[in-house]
Amino acid sequence: MAEAQKRLSHTTLKRRQRLHPKRDVRPAVLAKANRLVISAAAFIGLSFLAIVILQAVLG
């Protein structure tokens, strides 16, 4: 049973090593995506507030 456990851990280790670290998402790409998400959320929030204010003024 110990050998089966050893074999299993060896295969999982091999699988983990197959993930190439250079293929990971770079921090600059993540930062750019975060900025895009934040700016989109700010635009949607400001648009919502503008519509609410406009309806309050007109209605």
Buried (B, 14 or more C-beta within 10 A) or exposed (E): EEEEEEEEEEEEEEEEEEEEEEEEEEEEEEEEEEEEEEEEEEEEEEEEEEEEEEEEEEE
